[in-house]
Amino acid sequence: MASDTGLTHFDAQGQAHMVDVAAKAATHRVAVAGGRIRMQPQTLEAIVQGSARKGDVLGVARLAGIMAAKKTSELIPLCHPLALTRVALEFEPGGDGVSCTATAETVGPTGVEMEALTAVQVALLTTYDMCKAVDRGMVITDVKLLQKRGGKSGQWVAGE
């Protein structure tokens, strides 16, 4: 039962609980999240050229994002553990940093928004970790859900 506020993770008494999804239909669900890390030009150049001291920054960040998506329910207390069917991360270096987009997919009774958002955050944090020796002023920004598909609510796209 949802609270009077419409927040599904609280019951009528205002206590936190895990939402019961047993009666929900298993459908193909997709979520896409994005974010960006801003940095100094020389840091971006080292990433693009592959000359960062710790190695292939974006390759390691991609693996970290995938691993994070798989562990989302261990990090977010009321998040359901999901059988993910796909997690993919894309990076686009340019301007003042690197943009990251994560896509998470499952077939099940609940969505994968948290998995996509977690993948982006951890990928960007990994980028920070791998480059912090030369640029401690990097800023992770604009992390958000870009779109979701599937389930009872259908499709949602940011800005529409």
C-alpha atoms as one frame of an Amber mdcrd trajectory, in Angstrom:
protein
   0.000   0.000   0.000   1.395   3.431  -0.940   1.383   6.308   1.465  -0.935
   9.297   1.035   1.998  11.122  -0.594   2.074   8.676  -3.507   5.583   7.559
  -2.546   5.533   3.793  -3.024   8.339   2.998  -0.577   6.301   4.181   2.417
   3.220   2.502   3.840   0.108   4.267   5.173   1.869   4.784   8.511   4.895
   6.387   6.842   7.219   3.444   7.428   9.721   2.471   4.763   9.112  -0.875
   3.061  10.055  -2.792  -0.048   7.301  -2.554  -2.653   5.507  -5.845  -3.362
   5.823  -6.484  -7.103   4.462 -10.050  -7.078   1.243  -9.125  -8.887   2.959
  -7.024 -11.560   3.407  -8.465 -15.042   6.870  -9.384 -16.213   7.629  -7.175
 -19.206  10.728  -6.123 -21.101  12.018  -3.035 -19.299  14.725  -0.628 -20.386
  16.200   2.425 -18.692  18.786   4.867 -19.999  20.653   7.253 -17.710  23.341
   9.786 -18.413  25.864  12.001 -16.693  29.073  13.923 -17.258  32.418  14.497
 -15.625  34.091  17.853 -16.261  37.870  18.108 -16.132  40.945  20.047 -17.189
  41.838  19.854 -20.908  45.070  17.946 -20.226  43.148  15.319 -18.234  40.711
  14.819 -21.098  43.609  14.564 -23.530  45.278  11.860 -21.412  42.015   9.867
 -21.379  41.497  10.194 -25.134  45.150   9.422 -25.942  45.191   6.457 -23.560
  48.166   7.903 -21.693  46.672   8.112 -18.195  49.045   6.598 -15.632  46.499
   4.016 -14.441  45.733   2.778 -17.955  42.556   2.579 -20.055  40.331   4.915
 -18.046  37.133   4.442 -20.025  37.589   0.673 -20.356  37.912   0.305 -16.604
  35.022   2.747 -16.040  32.827   0.675 -18.387  33.500  -2.501 -16.400  32.918
  -0.680 -13.104  29.562   0.598 -14.356  28.460  -2.868 -15.429  29.515  -4.349
 -12.092  27.717  -1.568 -10.213  24.458  -2.144 -12.098  24.600  -5.806 -11.067
  25.042  -4.814  -7.393  22.458  -2.014  -7.225  20.154  -3.839  -4.823  23.088
  -4.211  -2.410  23.617  -0.432  -2.416  20.046   0.930  -2.472  18.193  -0.481
   0.568  14.689  -0.929  -0.910  15.719  -1.788  -4.463  14.747  -5.252  -5.734
  17.506  -7.588  -6.926  17.017  -8.024 -10.667  18.111 -10.490 -13.296  19.627
  -8.036 -15.742  19.589  -9.113 -19.374  21.843  -6.302 -20.593  23.962  -3.437
 -19.298  25.844  -1.233 -21.757  27.844   1.955 -21.213  28.928   4.478 -23.812
  31.372   7.333 -23.324  31.683  10.494 -25.373  34.761  12.611 -24.706  34.425
  16.223 -25.786  34.185  19.813 -24.701  35.193  20.071 -21.066  34.951  16.375
 -20.168  33.376  12.995 -20.789  29.679  12.139 -21.052  28.497   8.688 -20.029
  25.279   6.934 -21.003  24.195   3.639 -19.427  21.441   1.342 -20.656  20.056
  -1.374 -18.391  17.521  -4.011 -19.422  15.561  -6.823 -17.803  12.420  -8.869
 -18.246  10.582  -8.671 -14.968   7.969  -7.027 -12.758   9.930  -3.874 -11.885
  12.026  -1.315 -13.715  15.756  -0.852 -14.112  16.070   2.904 -13.583  18.168
   2.518 -10.441  20.545   0.110 -12.196  21.132   2.546 -15.077  21.642   5.474
 -12.686  24.016   3.459 -10.495  26.022   2.356 -13.532  26.523   5.968 -14.650
  27.503   7.192 -11.188  30.047   4.435 -10.576  31.522   4.754 -14.074  32.030
   8.481 -13.514  33.410   7.898 -10.004  35.858   5.386 -11.469  36.942   7.957
 -14.043  37.530  10.389 -11.180  39.493   7.791  -9.215  41.723   6.941 -12.148
  42.529  10.591 -12.912  42.486  12.245  -9.474  46.291  12.262  -9.183  46.458
  14.883 -11.938  43.065  16.607 -11.567  41.360  16.695  -8.169  38.955  19.412
  -9.356  36.896  17.174 -11.648  33.139  17.574 -11.215  30.504  14.886 -11.756
  27.341  16.542 -12.973  23.981  16.158 -14.694  23.346  12.548 -13.660  19.739
  11.808 -14.566  17.299   9.345 -16.023  16.987   9.994 -19.751  14.294   7.467
 -20.610  12.511   4.310 -19.513  10.327   1.813 -21.340   8.156  -1.059 -20.232
   5.785  -1.820 -17.435   2.379  -0.376 -16.703   3.499   3.240 -17.115   4.923
   2.610 -20.587   7.486   4.973 -22.023   8.908   8.082 -20.382  11.493  10.405
 -21.972  13.166  13.297 -20.159  11.948  16.661 -21.375   8.798  15.366 -23.028
